[in-house]
Amino acid sequence: MTEGTKSDPWELTTPPGSSKYSMYRDPDADPPALVCVIGSTTLKYHLSAVDELHAWLLARGDWVVLGAADENKPAADGTVEAWGRSATNPVGGWYGLRKGYRGRFAMYLPPLLEALGLAEVTHDARNNKMRAL
């Protein structure tokens, strides 16, 4: 297992297996961040997302549809993506930190939780879901 640092990032694949990307922790950022690099695009999410998403999944106790969507598209109710934008989540809104690139929470966070042994994720072409371990 890698360290999850800039020099030793996690190498991940999206749930449908269509794209590879890397993620690493940046605890010195303000606020502390998870940095997600997909080709030449960099996304940032609150670092607390890992533990908070895991806790939410544990509370749900079953499979939850991912529902990944870009920032400018609505997220389906009850999905991981909707929770990642909800005013009722622990950060009180978007986990994404970079305006214009705040969506896709449910595309990039689930494989990290799976790699960390915190969740199980399906890997179908569409309509993937996850649950806490």
Backbone as ProteinMPNN parsed JSONL, in Angstrom:
{"seq_chain_A": "MTEGTKSDPWELTTPPGSSKYSMYRDPDADPPALVCVIGSTTLKYHLSAVDELHAWLLARGDWVVLGAADENKPAADGTVEAWGRSATNPVGGWYGLRKGYRGRFAMYLPPLLEALGLAEVTHDARNNKMRAL", "coords_chain_A": {"N_chain_A": [[0.85, -1.18, 0.0], [0.528, 2.198, -0.813], [1.76, 5.35, 0.465], [0.077, 7.538, 0.221], [0.897, 10.115, -0.224], [2.175, 13.109, -1.816], [4.534, 12.38, -3.106], [4.251, 9.647, -3.137], [1.639, 8.647, -4.211], [-1.764, 7.32, -4.023], [-2.661, 5.062, -6.502], [-5.341, 4.797, -8.536], [-8.435, 3.501, -9.975], [-11.364, 4.427, -11.693], [-14.741, 3.474, -10.704], [-16.179, 2.181, -12.952], [-13.969, 1.363, -14.32], [-12.902, 2.872, -16.355], [-11.097, 5.024, -16.27], [-7.867, 5.961, -15.079], [-6.361, 7.351, -12.173], [-4.712, 9.439, -9.715], [-4.389, 9.917, -6.169], [-3.718, 11.896, -3.292], [-2.916, 12.842, 0.084], [-3.026, 16.155, 1.371], [-2.24, 17.502, 4.01], [-1.416, 19.995, 4.867], [-2.692, 21.921, 3.435], [-5.175, 24.546, 3.193], [-8.459, 24.428, 3.498], [-7.325, 21.248, 4.982], [-6.664, 18.8, 2.485], [-7.706, 16.308, 0.056], [-6.074, 15.48, -2.77], [-6.777, 15.033, -6.098], [-5.683, 13.751, -9.064], [-6.266, 13.7, -12.402], [-5.16, 12.971, -15.364], [-4.356, 16.001, -16.788], [-5.901, 17.451, -15.096], [-6.727, 18.721, -11.913], [-8.387, 17.965, -8.985], [-9.821, 18.841, -5.84], [-10.697, 17.762, -2.606], [-12.27, 17.95, 0.614], [-10.206, 16.731, 3.16], [-11.287, 15.366, 5.276], [-13.306, 13.912, 4.148], [-12.951, 11.148, 3.707], [-13.163, 9.735, 6.243], [-15.656, 10.745, 7.047], [-17.431, 10.046, 4.965], [-17.23, 7.275, 5.175], [-18.331, 6.892, 7.763], [-20.964, 7.772, 7.281], [-21.804, 5.856, 5.422], [-21.652, 3.558, 7.028], [-23.709, 4.152, 8.825], [-25.876, 4.065, 7.089], [-25.904, 1.368, 6.384], [-26.225, -0.358, 4.185], [-26.06, -1.066, 0.634], [-25.329, 1.788, -1.393], [-26.188, 3.81, -4.064], [-23.834, 5.247, -6.3], [-24.025, 7.542, -8.133], [-22.517, 9.538, -9.503], [-21.849, 12.829, -10.679], [-21.231, 15.756, -12.663], [-20.394, 19.038, -11.412], [-22.224, 20.983, -12.376], [-24.511, 19.557, -12.872], [-27.49, 18.085, -11.577], [-27.561, 16.008, -8.632], [-28.768, 12.764, -8.025], [-31.258, 12.065, -5.584], [-30.441, 10.581, -2.44], [-28.063, 9.39, -3.18], [-24.473, 8.755, -3.131], [-23.171, 10.918, -4.31], [-25.082, 12.982, -3.96], [-25.071, 13.19, -1.17], [-22.466, 14.118, -0.847], [-22.728, 16.753, -1.491], [-24.594, 17.85, 0.104], [-26.275, 20.069, 2.338], [-26.583, 19.065, 4.822], [-24.484, 17.385, 5.403], [-21.326, 16.678, 7.16], [-19.557, 18.872, 6.462], [-21.283, 20.764, 5.663], [-22.125, 21.18, 3.02], [-20.664, 21.256, -0.22], [-18.123, 18.84, -0.672], [-16.16, 19.01, -2.496], [-13.527, 21.218, -3.336], [-12.649, 22.97, -5.298], [-13.939, 25.412, -7.182], [-16.147, 24.936, -9.857], [-15.146, 22.476, -10.327], [-16.175, 20.799, -8.414], [-17.849, 18.632, -8.406], [-18.329, 15.089, -9.106], [-17.587, 13.697, -6.877], [-18.555, 11.179, -6.116], [-17.38, 9.598, -8.003], [-14.635, 9.589, -7.649], [-13.98, 9.324, -4.858], [-15.053, 6.813, -3.803], [-13.373, 4.596, -4.882], [-11.01, 5.099, -3.453], [-11.781, 4.698, -0.758], [-12.305, 2.006, -0.988], [-9.726, 0.988, -1.605], [-8.479, 1.559, 0.788], [-9.638, -0.267, 2.411], [-12.065, 0.274, 3.587], [-14.512, 0.183, 2.366], [-16.707, -1.491, 0.051], [-16.986, -1.626, -3.433], [-18.96, -1.691, -6.365], [-18.167, -2.687, -9.731], [-19.276, -2.142, -12.32], [-20.319, -1.303, -15.707], [-22.091, 0.816, -15.521], [-24.168, 2.579, -13.105], [-23.031, 2.042, -10.521], [-22.423, 1.082, -7.07], [-21.852, 1.378, -3.513], [-20.763, 0.112, -0.289], [-20.183, 0.24, 3.229], [-17.45, -1.335, 4.915]], "CA_chain_A": [[0.0, 0.0, 0.0], [1.285, 3.439, -0.88], [1.638, 6.263, 1.6], [-0.941, 8.562, 0.016], [1.544, 11.421, -0.202], [2.427, 13.618, -3.157], [5.626, 11.601, -3.703], [3.839, 8.243, -3.185], [0.174, 8.721, -4.2], [-2.567, 6.142, -4.325], [-3.002, 4.928, -7.917], [-6.692, 4.258, -8.491], [-9.211, 3.402, -11.205], [-12.774, 4.74, -11.455], [-15.537, 2.253, -10.542], [-16.412, 1.401, -14.173], [-12.692, 0.943, -14.895], [-12.656, 3.64, -17.572], [-10.025, 6.013, -16.124], [-6.92, 5.834, -13.973], [-6.044, 8.638, -11.557], [-3.988, 9.31, -8.45], [-4.848, 10.77, -5.069], [-2.823, 11.984, -2.143], [-3.312, 13.765, 1.158], [-2.278, 17.401, 1.562], [-2.725, 17.973, 5.307], [-1.006, 21.375, 5.11], [-3.552, 22.828, 2.674], [-6.185, 25.228, 3.99], [-8.464, 23.385, 4.509], [-6.626, 20.02, 4.594], [-7.315, 18.315, 1.272], [-7.361, 15.157, -0.755], [-5.81, 15.986, -4.107], [-7.092, 14.009, -7.091], [-5.089, 14.152, -10.336], [-6.75, 12.922, -13.531], [-4.5, 13.597, -16.507], [-3.873, 17.346, -16.465], [-6.895, 18.085, -14.236], [-6.577, 18.496, -10.481], [-9.562, 18.208, -8.152], [-9.508, 18.796, -4.41], [-11.821, 17.486, -1.722], [-11.936, 18.017, 2.032], [-9.531, 15.533, 3.634], [-12.199, 14.682, 6.196], [-14.294, 13.154, 3.377], [-12.756, 9.7, 3.85], [-13.775, 9.273, 7.487], [-17.064, 11.141, 7.123], [-18.179, 9.201, 4.034], [-17.274, 5.943, 5.78], [-19.307, 6.938, 8.861], [-22.303, 7.877, 6.68], [-22.118, 4.543, 4.85], [-21.928, 2.662, 8.155], [-25.044, 4.496, 9.337], [-26.85, 3.6, 6.093], [-25.956, -0.064, 6.59], [-26.53, -1.142, 2.992], [-25.515, -0.51, -0.602], [-25.8, 3.114, -1.78], [-25.828, 4.138, -5.445], [-22.85, 6.331, -6.354], [-24.673, 8.705, -8.728], [-21.541, 10.584, -9.83], [-22.308, 13.849, -11.619], [-20.46, 16.992, -12.679], [-20.909, 20.086, -10.531], [-23.347, 21.725, -12.969], [-25.648, 18.656, -13.055], [-28.052, 17.689, -10.283], [-27.276, 14.665, -8.123], [-29.99, 12.051, -7.652], [-31.47, 11.941, -4.144], [-30.059, 9.347, -1.783], [-26.81, 8.854, -3.706], [-23.231, 9.24, -2.537], [-22.932, 12.253, -4.867], [-25.986, 13.935, -3.303], [-24.564, 13.401, 0.186], [-21.24, 14.902, -0.956], [-23.093, 18.152, -1.768], [-25.717, 18.188, 0.972], [-26.104, 21.021, 3.439], [-26.649, 18.322, 6.087], [-23.282, 16.575, 5.654], [-20.486, 17.334, 8.175], [-18.956, 20.148, 6.056], [-22.375, 21.685, 5.377], [-22.217, 21.464, 1.587], [-19.752, 20.576, -1.14], [-16.814, 18.335, -0.251], [-15.231, 19.512, -3.504], [-12.983, 22.522, -2.928], [-12.278, 23.81, -6.439], [-15.133, 25.874, -7.892], [-16.205, 24.462, -11.232], [-14.667, 21.09, -10.327], [-16.563, 20.251, -7.118], [-18.613, 17.409, -8.597], [-17.635, 13.812, -9.302], [-17.22, 13.152, -5.573], [-18.897, 9.756, -6.1], [-16.556, 8.881, -8.976], [-13.247, 9.505, -7.217], [-13.795, 8.923, -3.461], [-15.292, 5.4, -3.509], [-12.223, 3.702, -5.056], [-10.055, 5.316, -2.377], [-12.273, 3.977, 0.41], [-12.115, 0.578, -1.261], [-8.292, 0.711, -1.483], [-8.141, 1.662, 2.207], [-10.315, -1.343, 3.126], [-13.201, 0.828, 4.315], [-15.763, 0.006, 1.628], [-16.777, -2.354, -1.12], [-17.547, -0.866, -4.549], [-19.202, -2.501, -7.555], [-17.363, -2.222, -10.868], [-20.032, -2.36, -13.544], [-20.193, -0.208, -16.671], [-22.961, 1.916, -15.08], [-24.979, 2.4, -11.902], [-22.259, 1.419, -9.454], [-22.826, 1.387, -5.709], [-20.846, 1.049, -2.504], [-21.21, -0.066, 1.085], [-19.096, 0.247, 4.201], [-16.963, -2.601, 5.483]], "C_chain_A": [[0.891, 1.238, 0.0], [0.986, 4.314, 0.332], [0.502, 7.277, 1.451], [-0.386, 9.962, 0.151], [1.785, 11.865, -1.642], [3.517, 12.792, -3.849], [5.294, 10.11, -3.824], [2.308, 8.163, -3.134], [-0.488, 7.354, -4.379], [-2.876, 6.167, -5.816], [-4.313, 4.162, -7.987], [-7.318, 4.199, -9.88], [-10.667, 3.688, -10.859], [-13.586, 3.442, -11.368], [-15.83, 1.499, -11.848], [-15.114, 0.936, -14.855], [-12.271, 1.735, -16.117], [-11.505, 4.633, -17.482], [-9.152, 5.698, -14.918], [-6.626, 7.244, -13.458], [-5.257, 8.388, -10.288], [-4.575, 10.274, -7.431], [-3.789, 10.772, -3.99], [-3.366, 12.996, -1.144], [-2.424, 14.998, 1.126], [-2.773, 18.007, 2.877], [-2.366, 19.423, 5.612], [-1.826, 22.399, 4.323], [-4.56, 23.473, 3.626], [-7.49, 25.288, 3.203], [-7.669, 22.155, 4.049], [-7.393, 19.322, 3.469], [-6.845, 16.937, 0.829], [-7.193, 15.72, -2.151], [-5.972, 14.828, -5.08], [-6.586, 14.504, -8.441], [-5.522, 13.172, -11.416], [-6.18, 13.57, -14.781], [-3.942, 14.94, -16.104], [-4.834, 18.107, -15.547], [-6.644, 17.72, -12.779], [-7.855, 18.899, -9.765], [-9.12, 18.144, -6.701], [-10.794, 18.614, -3.628], [-11.352, 17.646, -0.281], [-11.312, 16.689, 2.45], [-10.43, 14.712, 4.557], [-13.209, 13.796, 5.47], [-14.16, 11.652, 3.568], [-13.478, 9.187, 5.091], [-15.266, 9.587, 7.543], [-17.933, 10.341, 6.158], [-18.299, 7.792, 4.613], [-18.314, 5.896, 6.905], [-20.729, 6.989, 8.325], [-22.722, 6.535, 6.1], [-22.421, 3.525, 5.947], [-23.329, 2.903, 8.701], [-26.135, 4.022, 8.381], [-27.008, 2.089, 6.17], [-26.256, -0.924, 5.381], [-25.849, -0.491, 1.79], [-26.141, 0.853, -0.879], [-25.305, 3.366, -3.206], [-24.865, 5.316, -5.447], [-23.452, 7.6, -6.939], [-23.747, 9.838, -9.094], [-22.088, 11.537, -10.893], [-21.384, 15.057, -11.532], [-21.142, 18.037, -11.804], [-22.164, 20.76, -11.082], [-24.566, 20.846, -13.24], [-26.176, 18.247, -11.688], [-27.658, 16.262, -9.91], [-28.59, 14.025, -7.692], [-30.067, 11.897, -6.135], [-31.022, 10.581, -3.631], [-28.753, 8.734, -2.25], [-25.611, 9.388, -2.929], [-22.948, 10.661, -3.023], [-23.809, 13.296, -4.182], [-25.513, 14.23, -1.883], [-23.32, 14.283, 0.16], [-21.473, 16.374, -1.251], [-24.09, 18.699, -0.757], [-25.362, 19.185, 2.08], [-26.139, 20.314, 4.794], [-25.437, 17.417, 6.326], [-22.365, 17.329, 6.631], [-19.81, 18.648, 7.764], [-20.012, 21.167, 5.646], [-22.479, 22.086, 3.915], [-21.204, 20.656, 0.799], [-18.465, 20.099, -0.451], [-15.753, 18.786, -1.251], [-14.81, 20.925, -3.167], [-12.702, 23.468, -4.092], [-13.521, 24.158, -7.251], [-15.059, 25.481, -9.366], [-15.782, 23.008, -11.375], [-15.054, 20.387, -9.024], [-17.335, 18.94, -7.234], [-17.714, 16.189, -8.724], [-17.092, 13.214, -8.0], [-17.415, 11.633, -5.57], [-18.162, 8.955, -7.17], [-15.172, 8.615, -8.389], [-13.035, 9.073, -5.767], [-14.04, 7.442, -3.211], [-14.095, 4.467, -3.771], [-11.15, 3.883, -3.985], [-10.5, 4.58, -1.119], [-12.111, 2.473, 0.23], [-10.641, 0.193, -1.08], [-7.841, 0.735, -0.019], [-8.815, 0.575, 3.051], [-11.523, -0.892, 3.932], [-14.542, 0.565, 3.649], [-15.583, -1.011, 0.513], [-17.485, -1.549, -2.2], [-17.805, -1.832, -5.7], [-18.437, -1.886, -8.719], [-18.034, -2.581, -12.186], [-19.841, -1.175, -14.486], [-20.99, 1.025, -16.238], [-23.614, 1.561, -13.751], [-24.248, 1.668, -10.778], [-22.749, 1.88, -8.089], [-21.718, 0.972, -4.77], [-21.52, 0.801, -1.172], [-19.986, -0.122, 1.983], [-18.714, -1.16, 4.6], [-16.676, -2.388, 6.955]], "O_chain_A": [[1.883, 1.305, 0.726], [0.074, 4.039, 1.111], [0.018, 7.815, 2.447], [-1.081, 10.883, 0.578], [1.617, 11.081, -2.575], [3.428, 12.535, -5.05], [5.985, 9.384, -4.539], [1.74, 7.68, -2.155], [0.132, 6.386, -4.819], [-3.309, 7.194, -6.338], [-4.393, 3.015, -7.549], [-6.796, 4.774, -10.835], [-11.152, 3.231, -9.823], [-13.164, 2.417, -11.903], [-15.737, 0.272, -11.857], [-15.157, 0.206, -15.845], [-11.372, 1.314, -16.845], [-10.979, 5.05, -18.514], [-9.63, 5.235, -13.883], [-6.642, 8.209, -14.222], [-5.147, 7.249, -9.835], [-5.169, 11.296, -7.775], [-3.064, 9.796, -3.796], [-4.16, 13.875, -1.48], [-1.22, 14.903, 0.885], [-3.612, 18.907, 2.875], [-2.946, 20.023, 6.517], [-1.672, 23.604, 4.521], [-4.767, 22.989, 4.739], [-7.618, 26.13, 2.314], [-7.369, 22.026, 2.863], [-8.622, 19.259, 3.495], [-5.757, 16.476, 1.175], [-8.099, 16.379, -2.661], [-5.37, 13.769, -4.902], [-7.01, 15.558, -8.914], [-5.201, 11.984, -11.367], [-6.668, 14.614, -15.214], [-3.136, 15.022, -15.177], [-4.607, 19.281, -15.252], [-6.382, 16.563, -12.451], [-8.343, 20.02, -9.914], [-8.147, 17.465, -6.374], [-11.827, 19.212, -3.931], [-10.165, 17.494, 0.008], [-11.844, 15.629, 2.121], [-10.326, 13.486, 4.598], [-13.902, 13.005, 6.112], [-15.169, 10.947, 3.588], [-14.32, 8.295, 4.992], [-16.052, 8.778, 8.037], [-19.063, 9.991, 6.5], [-19.368, 7.186, 4.543], [-19.095, 4.948, 6.98], [-21.612, 6.319, 8.858], [-23.869, 6.118, 6.265], [-23.343, 2.721, 5.811], [-24.051, 1.954, 9.005], [-27.21, 3.618, 8.825], [-28.119, 1.576, 6.036], [-26.519, -2.117, 5.532], [-25.149, 0.512, 1.927], [-27.329, 1.06, -0.634], [-24.131, 3.153, -3.506], [-25.046, 6.273, -4.694], [-23.396, 8.649, -6.296], [-24.143, 11.001, -9.009], [-22.705, 11.114, -11.871], [-20.824, 15.351, -10.476], [-22.329, 17.924, -11.497], [-23.076, 21.074, -10.318], [-25.559, 21.331, -13.783], [-25.402, 18.08, -10.745], [-27.449, 15.419, -10.781], [-29.427, 14.675, -7.065], [-29.059, 11.629, -5.481], [-31.199, 9.561, -4.298], [-28.366, 7.669, -1.77], [-25.724, 10.349, -2.168], [-22.531, 11.513, -2.238], [-23.332, 14.383, -3.857], [-25.545, 15.378, -1.44], [-23.136, 15.112, 1.051], [-20.527, 17.163, -1.263], [-24.394, 19.892, -0.769], [-24.282, 19.13, 2.667], [-25.764, 20.905, 5.807], [-25.372, 16.746, 7.356], [-22.604, 18.506, 6.903], [-19.514, 19.469, 8.632], [-19.681, 22.306, 5.318], [-22.878, 23.209, 3.605], [-20.927, 19.501, 1.124], [-17.808, 20.861, 0.258], [-14.582, 18.928, -0.897], [-15.634, 21.743, -2.759], [-12.534, 24.668, -3.874], [-14.089, 23.3, -7.926], [-14.037, 25.673, -10.026], [-16.022, 22.38, -12.406], [-14.349, 19.483, -8.576], [-17.46, 18.212, -6.25], [-16.509, 16.251, -8.483], [-16.238, 12.328, -8.028], [-16.56, 10.89, -5.087], [-18.316, 7.735, -7.229], [-14.599, 7.547, -8.602], [-11.99, 8.497, -5.464], [-13.281, 6.843, -2.449], [-13.825, 3.606, -2.934], [-10.452, 2.928, -3.642], [-9.691, 3.91, -0.478], [-11.814, 1.755, 1.185], [-10.346, -0.829, -0.461], [-6.922, 0.009, 0.361], [-8.594, 0.499, 4.26], [-11.958, -1.587, 4.851], [-15.59, 0.703, 4.28], [-14.469, -1.337, 0.101], [-18.471, -0.867, -1.922], [-16.974, -2.694, -5.986], [-18.099, -0.703, -8.693], [-17.445, -3.232, -13.049], [-19.264, -0.158, -14.099], [-20.608, 2.152, -16.553], [-23.614, 0.405, -13.328], [-24.81, 0.765, -10.157], [-23.398, 2.919, -7.96], [-20.765, 0.302, -5.167], [-22.661, 1.201, -0.938], [-18.893, -0.486, 1.548], [-19.549, -2.065, 4.62], [-16.254, -3.318, 7.643]]}, "name": "protein", "num_of_chains": 1, "seq": "MTEGTKSDPWELTTPPGSSKYSMYRDPDADPPALVCVIGSTTLKYHLSAVDELHAWLLARGDWVVLGAADENKPAADGTVEAWGRSATNPVGGWYGLRKGYRGRFAMYLPPLLEALGLAEVTHDARNNKMRAL"}
